[in-house]
Amino acid sequence: MNLSIPIVRQNAWKVAGTITTSQAALTTNKSAATVDALTATGVVKLRPNDGSVSLELRFKGLATDADSNVLNVYAMRDPKGTGDHYTLIGTLTLTTGTQTDGTNLFADTAVITSELWIDDIVVMSDAANGIARVALNTQGYTHFLFICTTLASTSVIVDSTRI
């Protein structure tokens, strides 16, 4: 009997962007135009335009062990690019561990608060110098935005992959 092993597509990690300055949280105005006017070094915009149904994220940066960074995560459903409004889907508190990627250190701990999403946002973290990851179903949203409201590290790099 020949057993068939299904082929699983392996998707590489891609750098979505780098944050080097903190940015105030979006409060009363979360329009696409408002976001476009923000300082580029204070935000990461992720647009999974490859039809991704689910995303996995990880975070690293120029940091020291135990740095704590707070990121607000927003999403916008705007498939035609006409400019809609972002909505807050959660706040991530990331703590840096000691696992390295060149000169960067990975966050080994991730905690999500203020979760406002259609489905669960899954956080995998060990607080033992591994790599914390966050997975979510995109739910048809086409744009994701990361704003670092508290930046203890020199930088936070957002990596993403399709799952």
C-alpha positions in Angstrom: 0.0 0.0 0.0 1.4 3.4 -1.0 0.6 6.1 1.5 0.1 9.6 0.1 1.6 12.5 2.0 -0.2 15.7 1.2 1.9 18.6 0.0 2.0 21.5 2.4 3.0 24.8 1.0 5.8 26.3 2.9 5.6 30.1 3.1 8.7 32.1 4.0 8.7 34.9 6.5 8.6 38.4 5.0 9.4 41.7 6.7 6.3 43.7 6.7 8.1 46.8 8.1 10.1 48.4 10.9 9.0 50.8 13.6 11.6 53.2 15.0 9.4 55.8 16.7 6.4 55.6 19.0 3.1 56.9 17.8 0.0 57.9 19.7 -2.9 55.4 19.4 -5.6 56.3 16.9 -8.6 57.5 18.8 -11.5 59.4 17.1 -10.2 59.4 13.5 -9.1 56.1 12.1 -9.6 56.9 8.4 -7.2 55.6 5.7 -6.3 59.3 5.0 -5.4 59.9 8.7 -3.2 56.7 8.7 -1.5 57.8 5.5 -0.5 61.1 7.1 1.2 59.4 10.0 5.0 59.3 10.3 6.2 56.4 8.3 8.7 55.4 11.0 5.9 55.1 13.6 3.8 52.5 11.8 3.9 49.2 9.8 1.3 48.7 7.2 0.6 45.1 6.1 -1.5 44.3 3.1 -1.7 40.6 2.5 -2.8 40.9 -1.1 -2.0 37.3 -1.9 -5.5 36.0 -0.9 -4.2 35.0 2.6 -7.0 33.7 4.8 -4.8 33.5 7.9 -1.6 35.2 8.9 1.2 34.4 11.4 3.2 37.2 12.8 6.5 37.4 14.8 8.3 40.4 16.2 12.0 41.2 16.6 14.2 44.3 16.7 17.2 46.1 17.9 16.6 45.6 21.5 17.9 44.4 24.9 16.6 41.4 26.9 13.3 42.2 28.6 12.4 45.4 26.6 8.7 45.9 26.6 7.0 47.2 23.5 3.2 47.9 23.1 1.6 47.7 19.7 -1.9 48.5 18.8 -3.2 46.4 15.9 -5.8 47.7 13.5 -7.6 46.3 10.5 -9.4 47.8 7.5 -11.6 46.1 4.9 -11.0 48.0 1.7 -10.6 45.7 -1.3 -11.2 48.4 -3.9 -8.7 50.8 -2.3 -11.2 53.6 -1.9 -10.1 54.5 1.6 -12.2 53.2 4.5 -11.6 53.3 8.2 -9.4 51.1 10.4 -10.7 49.4 13.5 -8.7 48.4 16.6 -8.6 44.7 16.8 -6.2 44.3 19.8 -3.2 45.6 21.8 -0.1 43.4 21.9 2.5 43.7 24.7 5.8 42.2 23.5 8.7 41.4 25.8 12.1 40.8 24.1 14.0 37.6 24.9 17.6 36.7 24.0 17.1 34.6 20.8 19.0 36.4 18.0 18.5 37.1 14.3 21.7 38.9 13.4 21.8 42.0 15.5 18.1 41.7 16.4 16.4 40.0 19.3 13.0 38.2 19.0 10.1 38.9 21.3 9.7 35.7 23.4 6.5 36.9 25.1 3.3 38.3 23.6 0.2 39.1 25.5 -3.0 40.4 23.8 -5.5 42.7 25.5 -8.5 44.7 24.3 -9.1 42.0 21.7 -11.9 43.1 19.4 -11.9 40.5 16.6 -14.4 38.3 14.9 -12.5 35.2 15.8 -9.8 34.4 18.3 -6.3 35.9 17.9 -4.0 33.1 18.9 -0.8 33.9 20.8 2.0 31.4 21.1 4.7 32.5 23.5 7.0 30.7 26.0 8.7 33.5 27.9 11.8 31.2 27.7 13.8 33.0 25.0 12.0 31.4 22.1 10.0 33.3 19.4 6.6 34.5 20.3 4.0 34.3 17.4 0.6 35.6 16.8 -1.9 34.0 14.4 -5.2 35.3 13.1 -7.8 34.7 10.4 -7.9 37.8 8.2 -11.8 37.5 8.0 -11.6 39.2 4.6 -9.9 42.3 5.9 -7.4 43.7 3.4 -5.2 46.0 5.5 -3.5 45.6 8.8 -1.7 48.4 10.7 0.7 48.2 13.7 1.4 51.3 15.8 3.9 51.1 18.6 2.4 53.2 21.4 5.3 52.3 23.8 8.7 51.7 22.3 11.4 50.6 24.7 13.6 49.0 22.0 15.4 50.9 19.3 13.2 49.2 16.7 10.4 46.7 16.3 10.3 44.7 13.1 7.0 43.0 12.1 7.5 39.7 10.1 4.5 37.9 8.6 3.8 34.7 6.7 0.7 33.3 5.1 -0.7 30.2 6.9 
